[in-house]
Amino acid sequence: MIGGYVSASVLAASALAGVVIPQRVASALDTAFESARGRAEFRIVYATLAAVGVWALVIGDSEVFIAVGLLWLGAAAVRIAALLLDRPRPDRTYWAYLVLGVGLGLAGVLGSG
């Protein structure tokens, strides 16, 4: 279950950062806000992810940790698909976030039992 707690903790912490310091998180993700509404929507999406991570930590159930792991793996899969669809210029942080997503996804899915 340690892997599940790690996966959920990183989700909760990173998502809370997106709520509290959205400009810094957006900058790390090479994202810019075109309006105050864009920043608000960014916070809202990250608040949703934070709620899932915190809820997983409170519940502490292997099924919830698997769901968090699948969330990470889904994000990693879309990051790979985006290379073909959007053709971003991946820098070292892009690859680091991909590796982190796969690692935390596997930790949640495999380390939840």
RASULUR-V572369 format. One record per helix or strand of 2 or more residues. SS is the DSSP state (~ for helix, > for strand). FROM is the first residue (numbers start at 1). LEN is the number of residues. If there is no record, write none. Layout:
<<SS	FROM	LEN> <SS	FROM	LEN>>
This chain:
<<~	2	19> <~	22	7> <~	36	24> <~	62	24> <~	92	19>>
